[in-house]
């Protein structure tokens, strides 16, 4: 049982767990209307890209790039007022 836990933590150098922790933290922060949630989301995506690259899951790599771009765009647009017609 302990071997299974250790193997789970070290298979992808712990990056999969970093992705999980930052992904959950991002969702929590954004739910509290905290802008740092976008930064946490980008960190989660970077970790996800690394894990997906190591495991040769290229669809997941693409997904994380898109998700990271959306998080960075949302971070840049946070608080901007849209012009209404």
PDB file with SEQRES, HELIX, SHEET and CRYST1 records, atoms N, CA, C and O in Angstrom:
SEQRES   1 A   85  UNK UNK UNK UNK UNK UNK UNK UNK UNK UNK UNK UNK UNK          
SEQRES   2 A   85  UNK UNK UNK UNK UNK UNK UNK UNK UNK UNK UNK UNK UNK          
SEQRES   3 A   85  UNK UNK UNK UNK UNK UNK UNK UNK UNK UNK UNK UNK UNK          
SEQRES   4 A   85  UNK UNK UNK UNK UNK UNK UNK UNK UNK UNK UNK UNK UNK          
SEQRES   5 A   85  UNK UNK UNK UNK UNK UNK UNK UNK UNK UNK UNK UNK UNK          
SEQRES   6 A   85  UNK UNK UNK UNK UNK UNK UNK UNK UNK UNK UNK UNK UNK          
SEQRES   7 A   85  UNK UNK UNK UNK UNK UNK UNK                                  
HELIX    1 AA1 UNK A    2  UNK A   10  1                                   9    
HELIX    2 AA2 UNK A   15  UNK A   31  1                                  17    
HELIX    3 AA3 UNK A   36  UNK A   54  1                                  19    
HELIX    4 AA4 UNK A   58  UNK A   77  1                                  20    
CRYST1    1.000    1.000    1.000  90.00  90.00  90.00 P 1           1          
ATOM      1  N   UNK A   1       0.825  -1.200   0.000  1.00  0.00           N  
ATOM      2  CA  UNK A   1       0.000   0.000   0.000  1.00  0.00           C  
ATOM      3  C   UNK A   1       0.866   1.259   0.000  1.00  0.00           C  
ATOM      4  O   UNK A   1       0.589   2.211  -0.730  1.00  0.00           O  
ATOM      5  N   UNK A   2       1.914   1.256   0.822  1.00  0.00           N  
ATOM      6  CA  UNK A   2       2.819   2.393   0.884  1.00  0.00           C  
ATOM      7  C   UNK A   2       3.572   2.546  -0.438  1.00  0.00           C  
ATOM      8  O   UNK A   2       3.812   3.662  -0.899  1.00  0.00           O  
ATOM      9  N   UNK A   3       3.940   1.419  -1.038  1.00  0.00           N  
ATOM     10  CA  UNK A   3       4.618   1.468  -2.335  1.00  0.00           C  
ATOM     11  C   UNK A   3       3.730   2.104  -3.401  1.00  0.00           C  
ATOM     12  O   UNK A   3       4.206   2.875  -4.234  1.00  0.00           O  
ATOM     13  N   UNK A   4       2.456   1.784  -3.371  1.00  0.00           N  
ATOM     14  CA  UNK A   4       1.510   2.355  -4.321  1.00  0.00           C  
ATOM     15  C   UNK A   4       1.413   3.869  -4.149  1.00  0.00           C  
ATOM     16  O   UNK A   4       1.367   4.604  -5.136  1.00  0.00           O  
ATOM     17  N   UNK A   5       1.382   4.332  -2.915  1.00  0.00           N  
ATOM     18  CA  UNK A   5       1.322   5.760  -2.631  1.00  0.00           C  
ATOM     19  C   UNK A   5       2.590   6.467  -3.097  1.00  0.00           C  
ATOM     20  O   UNK A   5       2.516   7.517  -3.736  1.00  0.00           O  
ATOM     21  N   UNK A   6       3.737   5.907  -2.786  1.00  0.00           N  
ATOM     22  CA  UNK A   6       5.010   6.514  -3.192  1.00  0.00           C  
ATOM     23  C   UNK A   6       5.124   6.534  -4.709  1.00  0.00           C  
ATOM     24  O   UNK A   6       5.562   7.529  -5.286  1.00  0.00           O  
ATOM     25  N   UNK A   7       4.733   5.444  -5.358  1.00  0.00           N  
ATOM     26  CA  UNK A   7       4.766   5.396  -6.818  1.00  0.00           C  
ATOM     27  C   UNK A   7       3.822   6.440  -7.419  1.00  0.00           C  
ATOM     28  O   UNK A   7       4.148   7.061  -8.430  1.00  0.00           O  
ATOM     29  N   UNK A   8       2.669   6.630  -6.806  1.00  0.00           N  
ATOM     30  CA  UNK A   8       1.706   7.622  -7.265  1.00  0.00           C  
ATOM     31  C   UNK A   8       2.268   9.037  -7.170  1.00  0.00           C  
ATOM     32  O   UNK A   8       1.977   9.881  -8.018  1.00  0.00           O  
ATOM     33  N   UNK A   9       3.063   9.294  -6.154  1.00  0.00           N  
ATOM     34  CA  UNK A   9       3.616  10.632  -5.942  1.00  0.00           C  
ATOM     35  C   UNK A   9       4.843  10.913  -6.802  1.00  0.00           C  
ATOM     36  O   UNK A   9       5.188  12.074  -7.020  1.00  0.00           O  
ATOM     37  N   UNK A  10       5.505   9.868  -7.293  1.00  0.00           N  
ATOM     38  CA  UNK A  10       6.767  10.083  -7.998  1.00  0.00           C  
ATOM     39  C   UNK A  10       6.745   9.728  -9.479  1.00  0.00           C  
ATOM     40  O   UNK A  10       7.718  10.003 -10.180  1.00  0.00           O  
ATOM     41  N   UNK A  11       5.674   9.130  -9.974  1.00  0.00           N  
ATOM     42  CA  UNK A  11       5.637   8.704 -11.372  1.00  0.00           C  
ATOM     43  C   UNK A  11       5.901   9.866 -12.321  1.00  0.00           C  
ATOM     44  O   UNK A  11       6.690   9.729 -13.256  1.00  0.00           O  
ATOM     45  N   UNK A  12       5.267  10.984 -12.102  1.00  0.00           N  
ATOM     46  CA  UNK A  12       5.447  12.159 -12.953  1.00  0.00           C  
ATOM     47  C   UNK A  12       6.131  13.284 -12.184  1.00  0.00           C  
ATOM     48  O   UNK A  12       5.837  14.461 -12.394  1.00  0.00           O  
ATOM     49  N   UNK A  13       7.041  12.913 -11.298  1.00  0.00           N  
ATOM     50  CA  UNK A  13       7.828  13.866 -10.512  1.00  0.00           C  
ATOM     51  C   UNK A  13       6.960  14.757  -9.624  1.00  0.00           C  
ATOM     52  O   UNK A  13       7.392  15.837  -9.223  1.00  0.00           O  
ATOM     53  N   UNK A  14       5.768  14.322  -9.322  1.00  0.00           N  
ATOM     54  CA  UNK A  14       4.851  15.088  -8.486  1.00  0.00           C  
ATOM     55  C   UNK A  14       4.122  16.192  -9.230  1.00  0.00           C  
ATOM     56  O   UNK A  14       3.315  16.911  -8.640  1.00  0.00           O  
ATOM     57  N   UNK A  15       4.399  16.333 -10.525  1.00  0.00           N  
ATOM     58  CA  UNK A  15       3.773  17.407 -11.297  1.00  0.00           C  
ATOM     59  C   UNK A  15       2.271  17.219 -11.451  1.00  0.00           C  
ATOM     60  O   UNK A  15       1.526  18.194 -11.547  1.00  0.00           O  
ATOM     61  N   UNK A  16       1.824  15.964 -11.476  1.00  0.00           N  
ATOM     62  CA  UNK A  16       0.386  15.720 -11.565  1.00  0.00           C  
ATOM     63  C   UNK A  16      -0.322  16.223 -10.322  1.00  0.00           C  
ATOM     64  O   UNK A  16      -1.432  16.749 -10.403  1.00  0.00           O  
ATOM     65  N   UNK A  17       0.316  16.064  -9.174  1.00  0.00           N  
ATOM     66  CA  UNK A  17      -0.273  16.552  -7.922  1.00  0.00           C  
ATOM     67  C   UNK A  17      -0.202  18.071  -7.826  1.00  0.00           C  
ATOM     68  O   UNK A  17      -1.101  18.699  -7.268  1.00  0.00           O  
ATOM     69  N   UNK A  18       0.856  18.663  -8.364  1.00  0.00           N  
ATOM     70  CA  UNK A  18       0.950  20.124  -8.416  1.00  0.00           C  
ATOM     71  C   UNK A  18      -0.202  20.671  -9.254  1.00  0.00           C  
ATOM     72  O   UNK A  18      -0.838  21.662  -8.892  1.00  0.00           O  
ATOM     73  N   UNK A  19      -0.457  20.009 -10.377  1.00  0.00           N  
ATOM     74  CA  UNK A  19      -1.557  20.427 -11.247  1.00  0.00           C  
ATOM     75  C   UNK A  19      -2.900  20.350 -10.526  1.00  0.00           C  
ATOM     76  O   UNK A  19      -3.728  21.252 -10.654  1.00  0.00           O  
ATOM     77  N   UNK A  20      -3.113  19.293  -9.783  1.00  0.00           N  
ATOM     78  CA  UNK A  20      -4.367  19.126  -9.036  1.00  0.00           C  
ATOM     79  C   UNK A  20      -4.512  20.214  -7.968  1.00  0.00           C  
ATOM     80  O   UNK A  20      -5.562  20.848  -7.862  1.00  0.00           O  
ATOM     81  N   UNK A  21      -3.471  20.422  -7.192  1.00  0.00           N  
ATOM     82  CA  UNK A  21      -3.538  21.402  -6.090  1.00  0.00           C  
ATOM     83  C   UNK A  21      -3.774  22.813  -6.629  1.00  0.00           C  
ATOM     84  O   UNK A  21      -4.614  23.548  -6.110  1.00  0.00           O  
ATOM     85  N   UNK A  22      -3.031  23.187  -7.673  1.00  0.00           N  
ATOM     86  CA  UNK A  22      -3.208  24.532  -8.216  1.00  0.00           C  
ATOM     87  C   UNK A  22      -4.533  24.672  -8.961  1.00  0.00           C  
ATOM     88  O   UNK A  22      -5.118  25.755  -8.971  1.00  0.00           O  
ATOM     89  N   UNK A  23      -5.014  23.603  -9.580  1.00  0.00           N  
ATOM     90  CA  UNK A  23      -6.311  23.649 -10.246  1.00  0.00           C  
ATOM     91  C   UNK A  23      -7.447  23.869  -9.258  1.00  0.00           C  
ATOM     92  O   UNK A  23      -8.347  24.672  -9.503  1.00  0.00           O  
ATOM     93  N   UNK A  24      -7.402  23.157  -8.146  1.00  0.00           N  
ATOM     94  CA  UNK A  24      -8.422  23.331  -7.106  1.00  0.00           C  
ATOM     95  C   UNK A  24      -8.303  24.717  -6.473  1.00  0.00           C  
ATOM     96  O   UNK A  24      -9.311  25.372  -6.206  1.00  0.00           O  
ATOM     97  N   UNK A  25      -7.072  25.157  -6.237  1.00  0.00           N  
ATOM     98  CA  UNK A  25      -6.854  26.494  -5.666  1.00  0.00           C  
ATOM     99  C   UNK A  25      -7.356  27.579  -6.600  1.00  0.00           C  
ATOM    100  O   UNK A  25      -7.898  28.589  -6.151  1.00  0.00           O  
ATOM    101  N   UNK A  26      -7.177  27.374  -7.903  1.00  0.00           N  
ATOM    102  CA  UNK A  26      -7.660  28.349  -8.889  1.00  0.00           C  
ATOM    103  C   UNK A  26      -9.174  28.457  -8.842  1.00  0.00           C  
ATOM    104  O   UNK A  26      -9.726  29.557  -8.835  1.00  0.00           O  
ATOM    105  N   UNK A  27      -9.835  27.326  -8.810  1.00  0.00           N  
ATOM    106  CA  UNK A  27     -11.299  27.333  -8.759  1.00  0.00           C  
ATOM    107  C   UNK A  27     -11.795  28.015  -7.488  1.00  0.00           C  
ATOM    108  O   UNK A  27     -12.750  28.791  -7.532  1.00  0.00           O  
ATOM    109  N   UNK A  28     -11.158  27.734  -6.371  1.00  0.00           N  
ATOM    110  CA  UNK A  28     -11.537  28.360  -5.101  1.00  0.00           C  
ATOM    111  C   UNK A  28     -11.322  29.874  -5.156  1.00  0.00           C  
ATOM    112  O   UNK A  28     -12.200  30.647  -4.772  1.00  0.00           O  
ATOM    113  N   UNK A  29     -10.140  30.293  -5.641  1.00  0.00           N  
ATOM    114  CA  UNK A  29      -9.829  31.726  -5.686  1.00  0.00           C  
ATOM    115  C   UNK A  29     -10.775  32.469  -6.623  1.00  0.00           C  
ATOM    116  O   UNK A  29     -11.226  33.570  -6.304  1.00  0.00           O  
ATOM    117  N   UNK A  30     -11.076  31.881  -7.765  1.00  0.00           N  
ATOM    118  CA  UNK A  30     -11.990  32.543  -8.693  1.00  0.00           C  
ATOM    119  C   UNK A  30     -13.404  32.598  -8.127  1.00  0.00           C  
ATOM    120  O   UNK A  30     -14.140  33.551  -8.383  1.00  0.00           O  
ATOM    121  N   UNK A  31     -13.779  31.597  -7.373  1.00  0.00           N  
ATOM    122  CA  UNK A  31     -15.081  31.614  -6.706  1.00  0.00           C  
ATOM    123  C   UNK A  31     -15.183  32.721  -5.672  1.00  0.00           C  
ATOM    124  O   UNK A  31     -16.272  33.219  -5.388  1.00  0.00           O  
ATOM    125  N   UNK A  32     -14.047  33.102  -5.111  1.00  0.00           N  
ATOM    126  CA  UNK A  32     -13.984  34.212  -4.159  1.00  0.00           C  
ATOM    127  C   UNK A  32     -13.706  35.540  -4.852  1.00  0.00           C  
ATOM    128  O   UNK A  32     -13.451  36.549  -4.195  1.00  0.00           O  
ATOM    129  N   UNK A  33     -13.757  35.534  -6.183  1.00  0.00           N  
ATOM    130  CA  UNK A  33     -13.496  36.712  -7.017  1.00  0.00           C  
ATOM    131  C   UNK A  33     -12.096  37.273  -6.767  1.00  0.00           C  
ATOM    132  O   UNK A  33     -11.901  38.484  -6.664  1.00  0.00           O  
ATOM    133  N   UNK A  34     -11.135  36.362  -6.673  1.00  0.00           N  
ATOM    134  CA  UNK A  34      -9.741  36.725  -6.464  1.00  0.00           C  
ATOM    135  C   UNK A  34      -8.987  36.497  -7.766  1.00  0.00           C  
ATOM    136  O   UNK A  34      -9.009  35.396  -8.315  1.00  0.00           O  
ATOM    137  N   UNK A  35      -8.334  37.514  -8.250  1.00  0.00           N  
ATOM    138  CA  UNK A  35      -7.651  37.480  -9.533  1.00  0.00           C  
ATOM    139  C   UNK A  35      -6.500  36.472  -9.575  1.00  0.00           C  
ATOM    140  O   UNK A  35      -6.148  36.000 -10.656  1.00  0.00           O  
ATOM    141  N   UNK A  36      -5.918  36.140  -8.455  1.00  0.00           N  
ATOM    142  CA  UNK A  36      -4.808  35.187  -8.438  1.00  0.00           C  
ATOM    143  C   UNK A  36      -5.242  33.796  -8.900  1.00  0.00           C  
ATOM    144  O   UNK A  36      -4.397  32.958  -9.214  1.00  0.00           O  
ATOM    145  N   UNK A  37      -6.532  33.548  -8.945  1.00  0.00           N  
ATOM    146  CA  UNK A  37      -7.032  32.279  -9.450  1.00  0.00           C  
ATOM    147  C   UNK A  37      -6.588  32.020 -10.873  1.00  0.00           C  
ATOM    148  O   UNK A  37      -6.347  30.871 -11.243  1.00  0.00           O  
ATOM    149  N   UNK A  38      -6.475  33.067 -11.682  1.00  0.00           N  
ATOM    150  CA  UNK A  38      -6.015  32.905 -13.048  1.00  0.00           C  
ATOM    151  C   UNK A  38      -4.551  32.490 -13.092  1.00  0.00           C  
ATOM    152  O   UNK A  38      -4.154  31.677 -13.927  1.00  0.00           O  
ATOM    153  N   UNK A  39      -3.752  33.050 -12.193  1.00  0.00           N  
ATOM    154  CA  UNK A  39      -2.339  32.673 -12.114  1.00  0.00           C  
ATOM    155  C   UNK A  39      -2.216  31.221 -11.668  1.00  0.00           C  
ATOM    156  O   UNK A  39      -1.413  30.467 -12.219  1.00  0.00           O  
ATOM    157  N   UNK A  40      -3.009  30.825 -10.673  1.00  0.00           N  
ATOM    158  CA  UNK A  40      -3.006  29.431 -10.225  1.00  0.00           C  
ATOM    159  C   UNK A  40      -3.415  28.497 -11.360  1.00  0.00           C  
ATOM    160  O   UNK A  40      -2.865  27.406 -11.507  1.00  0.00           O  
ATOM    161  N   UNK A  41      -4.376  28.930 -12.151  1.00  0.00           N  
ATOM    162  CA  UNK A  41      -4.831  28.132 -13.280  1.00  0.00           C  
ATOM    163  C   UNK A  41      -3.708  27.962 -14.307  1.00  0.00           C  
ATOM    164  O   UNK A  41      -3.520  26.870 -14.843  1.00  0.00           O  
ATOM    165  N   UNK A  42      -2.976  29.018 -14.577  1.00  0.00           N  
ATOM    166  CA  UNK A  42      -1.860  28.939 -15.526  1.00  0.00           C  
ATOM    167  C   UNK A  42      -0.772  27.999 -15.009  1.00  0.00           C  
ATOM    168  O   UNK A  42      -0.204  27.231 -15.786  1.00  0.00           O  
ATOM    169  N   UNK A  43      -0.477  28.049 -13.715  1.00  0.00           N  
ATOM    170  CA  UNK A  43       0.509  27.139 -13.121  1.00  0.00           C  
ATOM    171  C   UNK A  43       0.029  25.705 -13.228  1.00  0.00           C  
ATOM    172  O   UNK A  43       0.810  24.804 -13.536  1.00  0.00           O  
ATOM    173  N   UNK A  44      -1.247  25.491 -12.975  1.00  0.00           N  
ATOM    174  CA  UNK A  44      -1.826  24.160 -13.107  1.00  0.00           C  
ATOM    175  C   UNK A  44      -1.686  23.649 -14.535  1.00  0.00           C  
ATOM    176  O   UNK A  44      -1.370  22.480 -14.754  1.00  0.00           O  
ATOM    177  N   UNK A  45      -1.919  24.520 -15.496  1.00  0.00           N  
ATOM    178  CA  UNK A  45      -1.808  24.128 -16.904  1.00  0.00           C  
ATOM    179  C   UNK A  45      -0.370  23.815 -17.292  1.00  0.00           C  
ATOM    180  O   UNK A  45      -0.130  22.868 -18.041  1.00  0.00           O  
ATOM    181  N   UNK A  46       0.579  24.584 -16.804  1.00  0.00           N  
ATOM    182  CA  UNK A  46       1.985  24.311 -17.091  1.00  0.00           C  
ATOM    183  C   UNK A  46       2.373  22.932 -16.555  1.00  0.00           C  
ATOM    184  O   UNK A  46       3.055  22.165 -17.233  1.00  0.00           O  
ATOM    185  N   UNK A  47       1.934  22.627 -15.338  1.00  0.00           N  
ATOM    186  CA  UNK A  47       2.197  21.303 -14.770  1.00  0.00           C  
ATOM    187  C   UNK A  47       1.505  20.222 -15.583  1.00  0.00           C  
ATOM    188  O   UNK A  47       2.073  19.156 -15.819  1.00  0.00           O  
ATOM    189  N   UNK A  48       0.279  20.497 -16.009  1.00  0.00           N  
ATOM    190  CA  UNK A  48      -0.462  19.541 -16.829  1.00  0.00           C  
ATOM    191  C   UNK A  48       0.213  19.289 -18.165  1.00  0.00           C  
ATOM    192  O   UNK A  48       0.224  18.161 -18.656  1.00  0.00           O  
ATOM    193  N   UNK A  49       0.779  20.339 -18.756  1.00  0.00           N  
ATOM    194  CA  UNK A  49       1.505  20.190 -20.019  1.00  0.00           C  
ATOM    195  C   UNK A  49       2.719  19.289 -19.824  1.00  0.00           C  
ATOM    196  O   UNK A  49       3.001  18.431 -20.661  1.00  0.00           O  
ATOM    197  N   UNK A  50       3.432  19.484 -18.725  1.00  0.00           N  
ATOM    198  CA  UNK A  50       4.604  18.660 -18.452  1.00  0.00           C  
ATOM    199  C   UNK A  50       4.221  17.197 -18.269  1.00  0.00           C  
ATOM    200  O   UNK A  50       4.865  16.312 -18.832  1.00  0.00           O  
ATOM    201  N   UNK A  51       3.181  16.939 -17.488  1.00  0.00           N  
ATOM    202  CA  UNK A  51       2.727  15.566 -17.259  1.00  0.00           C  
ATOM    203  C   UNK A  51       2.264  14.926 -18.562  1.00  0.00           C  
ATOM    204  O   UNK A  51       2.612  13.782 -18.854  1.00  0.00           O  
ATOM    205  N   UNK A  52       1.484  15.660 -19.340  1.00  0.00           N  
ATOM    206  CA  UNK A  52       0.979  15.124 -20.603  1.00  0.00           C  
ATOM    207  C   UNK A  52       2.117  14.863 -21.586  1.00  0.00           C  
ATOM    208  O   UNK A  52       2.068  13.893 -22.343  1.00  0.00           O  
ATOM    209  N   UNK A  53       3.129  15.705 -21.582  1.00  0.00           N  
ATOM    210  CA  UNK A  53       4.274  15.483 -22.452  1.00  0.00           C  
ATOM    211  C   UNK A  53       5.036  14.228 -22.055  1.00  0.00           C  
ATOM    212  O   UNK A  53       5.431  13.436 -22.911  1.00  0.00           O  
ATOM    213  N   UNK A  54       5.242  14.049 -20.761  1.00  0.00           N  
ATOM    214  CA  UNK A  54       5.955  12.870 -20.264  1.00  0.00           C  
ATOM    215  C   UNK A  54       5.196  11.596 -20.617  1.00  0.00           C  
ATOM    216  O   UNK A  54       5.801  10.584 -20.973  1.00  0.00           O  
ATOM    217  N   UNK A  55       3.886  11.648 -20.520  1.00  0.00           N  
ATOM    218  CA  UNK A  55       3.067  10.457 -20.766  1.00  0.00           C  
ATOM    219  C   UNK A  55       2.580  10.353 -22.215  1.00  0.00           C  
ATOM    220  O   UNK A  55       1.791   9.467 -22.541  1.00  0.00           O  
ATOM    221  N   UNK A  56       3.046  11.253 -23.079  1.00  0.00           N  
ATOM    222  CA  UNK A  56       2.725  11.261 -24.509  1.00  0.00           C  
ATOM    223  C   UNK A  56       1.222  11.349 -24.778  1.00  0.00           C  
ATOM    224  O   UNK A  56       0.698  10.654 -25.648  1.00  0.00           O  
ATOM    225  N   UNK A  57       0.541  12.204 -24.031  1.00  0.00           N  
ATOM    226  CA  UNK A  57      -0.889  12.450 -24.231  1.00  0.00           C  
ATOM    227  C   UNK A  57      -1.038  13.830 -24.870  1.00  0.00           C  
ATOM    228  O   UNK A  57      -1.283  14.826 -24.189  1.00  0.00           O  
ATOM    229  N   UNK A  58      -0.886  13.863 -26.188  1.00  0.00           N  
ATOM    230  CA  UNK A  58      -0.772  15.134 -26.887  1.00  0.00           C  
ATOM    231  C   UNK A  58      -2.082  15.905 -26.975  1.00  0.00           C  
ATOM    232  O   UNK A  58      -2.061  17.129 -27.111  1.00  0.00           O  
ATOM    233  N   UNK A  59      -3.194  15.239 -26.902  1.00  0.00           N  
ATOM    234  CA  UNK A  59      -4.470  15.944 -26.834  1.00  0.00           C  
ATOM    235  C   UNK A  59      -4.580  16.736 -25.545  1.00  0.00           C  
ATOM    236  O   UNK A  59      -5.109  17.847 -25.534  1.00  0.00           O  
ATOM    237  N   UNK A  60      -4.080  16.164 -24.462  1.00  0.00           N  
ATOM    238  CA  UNK A  60      -4.085  16.837 -23.165  1.00  0.00           C  
ATOM    239  C   UNK A  60      -3.110  18.014 -23.173  1.00  0.00           C  
ATOM    240  O   UNK A  60      -3.364  19.027 -22.522  1.00  0.00           O  
ATOM    241  N   UNK A  61      -2.006  17.892 -23.897  1.00  0.00           N  
ATOM    242  CA  UNK A  61      -1.069  19.011 -24.044  1.00  0.00           C  
ATOM    243  C   UNK A  61      -1.778  20.173 -24.729  1.00  0.00           C  
ATOM    244  O   UNK A  61      -1.703  21.312 -24.268  1.00  0.00           O  
ATOM    245  N   UNK A  62      -2.464  19.882 -25.826  1.00  0.00           N  
ATOM    246  CA  UNK A  62      -3.197  20.909 -26.572  1.00  0.00           C  
ATOM    247  C   UNK A  62      -4.268  21.555 -25.693  1.00  0.00           C  
ATOM    248  O   UNK A  62      -4.406  22.778 -25.673  1.00  0.00           O  
ATOM    249  N   UNK A  63      -5.012  20.743 -24.981  1.00  0.00           N  
ATOM    250  CA  UNK A  63      -6.057  21.247 -24.085  1.00  0.00           C  
ATOM    251  C   UNK A  63      -5.476  22.203 -23.053  1.00  0.00           C  
ATOM    252  O   UNK A  63      -6.045  23.266 -22.806  1.00  0.00           O  
ATOM    253  N   UNK A  64      -4.351  21.839 -22.451  1.00  0.00           N  
ATOM    254  CA  UNK A  64      -3.755  22.688 -21.425  1.00  0.00           C  
ATOM    255  C   UNK A  64      -3.212  23.988 -21.997  1.00  0.00           C  
ATOM    256  O   UNK A  64      -3.276  25.023 -21.333  1.00  0.00           O  
ATOM    257  N   UNK A  65      -2.674  23.959 -23.223  1.00  0.00           N  
ATOM    258  CA  UNK A  65      -2.234  25.204 -23.853  1.00  0.00           C  
ATOM    259  C   UNK A  65      -3.424  26.147 -24.063  1.00  0.00           C  
ATOM    260  O   UNK A  65      -3.330  27.344 -23.794  1.00  0.00           O  
ATOM    261  N   UNK A  66      -4.525  25.605 -24.539  1.00  0.00           N  
ATOM    262  CA  UNK A  66      -5.721  26.419 -24.764  1.00  0.00           C  
ATOM    263  C   UNK A  66      -6.257  26.966 -23.445  1.00  0.00           C  
ATOM    264  O   UNK A  66      -6.604  28.143 -23.354  1.00  0.00           O  
ATOM    265  N   UNK A  67      -6.323  26.121 -22.432  1.00  0.00           N  
ATOM    266  CA  UNK A  67      -6.820  26.545 -21.123  1.00  0.00           C  
ATOM    267  C   UNK A  67      -5.917  27.615 -20.509  1.00  0.00           C  
ATOM    268  O   UNK A  67      -6.408  28.566 -19.900  1.00  0.00           O  
ATOM    269  N   UNK A  68      -4.597  27.465 -20.667  1.00  0.00           N  
ATOM    270  CA  UNK A  68      -3.669  28.445 -20.131  1.00  0.00           C  
ATOM    271  C   UNK A  68      -3.825  29.779 -20.859  1.00  0.00           C  
ATOM    272  O   UNK A  68      -3.795  30.835 -20.227  1.00  0.00           O  
ATOM    273  N   UNK A  69      -3.989  29.741 -22.175  1.00  0.00           N  
ATOM    274  CA  UNK A  69      -4.186  30.974 -22.936  1.00  0.00           C  
ATOM    275  C   UNK A  69      -5.465  31.681 -22.494  1.00  0.00           C  
ATOM    276  O   UNK A  69      -5.491  32.906 -22.376  1.00  0.00           O  
ATOM    277  N   UNK A  70      -6.523  30.910 -22.250  1.00  0.00           N  
ATOM    278  CA  UNK A  70      -7.775  31.504 -21.786  1.00  0.00           C  
ATOM    279  C   UNK A  70      -7.611  32.126 -20.400  1.00  0.00           C  
ATOM    280  O   UNK A  70      -8.164  33.193 -20.134  1.00  0.00           O  
ATOM    281  N   UNK A  71      -6.860  31.474 -19.520  1.00  0.00           N  
ATOM    282  CA  UNK A  71      -6.632  32.011 -18.172  1.00  0.00           C  
ATOM    283  C   UNK A  71      -5.822  33.299 -18.237  1.00  0.00           C  
ATOM    284  O   UNK A  71      -6.131  34.259 -17.530  1.00  0.00           O  
ATOM    285  N   UNK A  72      -4.795  33.330 -19.072  1.00  0.00           N  
ATOM    286  CA  UNK A  72      -3.980  34.539 -19.185  1.00  0.00           C  
ATOM    287  C   UNK A  72      -4.772  35.690 -19.806  1.00  0.00           C  
ATOM    288  O   UNK A  72      -4.616  36.843 -19.406  1.00  0.00           O  
ATOM    289  N   UNK A  73      -5.619  35.371 -20.782  1.00  0.00           N  
ATOM    290  CA  UNK A  73      -6.474  36.393 -21.389  1.00  0.00           C  
ATOM    291  C   UNK A  73      -7.469  36.947 -20.364  1.00  0.00           C  
ATOM    292  O   UNK A  73      -7.691  38.156 -20.293  1.00  0.00           O  
ATOM    293  N   UNK A  74      -8.056  36.060 -19.584  1.00  0.00           N  
ATOM    294  CA  UNK A  74      -9.009  36.498 -18.557  1.00  0.00           C  
ATOM    295  C   UNK A  74      -8.314  37.351 -17.494  1.00  0.00           C  
ATOM    296  O   UNK A  74      -8.885  38.323 -16.999  1.00  0.00           O  
ATOM    297  N   UNK A  75      -7.075  36.979 -17.148  1.00  0.00           N  
ATOM    298  CA  UNK A  75      -6.302  37.766 -16.182  1.00  0.00           C  
ATOM    299  C   UNK A  75      -6.066  39.177 -16.722  1.00  0.00           C  
ATOM    300  O   UNK A  75      -6.220  40.160 -15.997  1.00  0.00           O  
ATOM    301  N   UNK A  76      -5.695  39.268 -17.994  1.00  0.00           N  
ATOM    302  CA  UNK A  76      -5.427  40.575 -18.604  1.00  0.00           C  
ATOM    303  C   UNK A  76      -6.691  41.421 -18.711  1.00  0.00           C  
ATOM    304  O   UNK A  76      -6.631  42.645 -18.599  1.00  0.00           O  
ATOM    305  N   UNK A  77      -7.837  40.771 -18.927  1.00  0.00           N  
ATOM    306  CA  UNK A  77      -9.095  41.507 -19.091  1.00  0.00           C  
ATOM    307  C   UNK A  77      -9.844  41.737 -17.782  1.00  0.00           C  
ATOM    308  O   UNK A  77     -10.895  42.378 -17.793  1.00  0.00           O  
ATOM    309  N   UNK A  78      -9.355  41.252 -16.691  1.00  0.00           N  
ATOM    310  CA  UNK A  78     -10.044  41.368 -15.404  1.00  0.00           C  
ATOM    311  C   UNK A  78     -10.266  42.856 -15.074  1.00  0.00           C  
ATOM    312  O   UNK A  78      -9.324  43.647 -15.050  1.00  0.00           O  
ATOM    313  N   UNK A  79     -11.491  43.201 -14.829  1.00  0.00           N  
ATOM    314  CA  UNK A  79     -11.826  44.558 -14.400  1.00  0.00           C  
ATOM    315  C   UNK A  79     -12.023  45.551 -15.531  1.00  0.00           C  
ATOM    316  O   UNK A  79     -12.410  46.691 -15.279  1.00  0.00           O  
ATOM    317  N   UNK A  80     -11.769  45.155 -16.761  1.00  0.00           N  
ATOM    318  CA  UNK A  80     -12.011  46.079 -17.877  1.00  0.00           C  
ATOM    319  C   UNK A  80     -13.517  46.187 -18.114  1.00  0.00           C  
ATOM    320  O   UNK A  80     -14.260  45.209 -18.036  1.00  0.00           O  
ATOM    321  N   UNK A  81     -13.920  47.390 -18.398  1.00  0.00           N  
ATOM    322  CA  UNK A  81     -15.335  47.637 -18.647  1.00  0.00           C  
ATOM    323  C   UNK A  81     -15.574  47.543 -20.154  1.00  0.00           C  
ATOM    324  O   UNK A  81     -14.868  48.162 -20.950  1.00  0.00           O  
ATOM    325  N   UNK A  82     -16.580  46.759 -20.522  1.00  0.00           N  
ATOM    326  CA  UNK A  82     -16.932  46.643 -21.944  1.00  0.00           C  
ATOM    327  C   UNK A  82     -17.766  47.836 -22.370  1.00  0.00           C  
ATOM    328  O   UNK A  82     -18.610  48.330 -21.622  1.00  0.00           O  
ATOM    329  N   UNK A  83     -17.511  48.285 -23.585  1.00  0.00           N  
ATOM    330  CA  UNK A  83     -18.333  49.349 -24.159  1.00  0.00           C  
ATOM    331  C   UNK A  83     -19.656  48.752 -24.624  1.00  0.00           C  
ATOM    332  O   UNK A  83     -19.678  47.732 -25.313  1.00  0.00           O  
ATOM    333  N   UNK A  84     -20.740  49.384 -24.249  1.00  0.00           N  
ATOM    334  CA  UNK A  84     -22.054  48.908 -24.677  1.00  0.00           C  
ATOM    335  C   UNK A  84     -22.610  49.861 -25.717  1.00  0.00           C  
ATOM    336  O   UNK A  84     -22.374  51.069 -25.666  1.00  0.00           O  
ATOM    337  N   UNK A  85     -23.336  49.313 -26.639  1.00  0.00           N  
ATOM    338  CA  UNK A  85     -23.871  50.154 -27.734  1.00  0.00           C  
ATOM    339  C   UNK A  85     -25.206  50.737 -27.364  1.00  0.00           C  
ATOM    340  O   UNK A  85     -25.803  51.465 -28.157  1.00  0.00           O  
TER     341      UNK A  85                                                      
END                                                                             
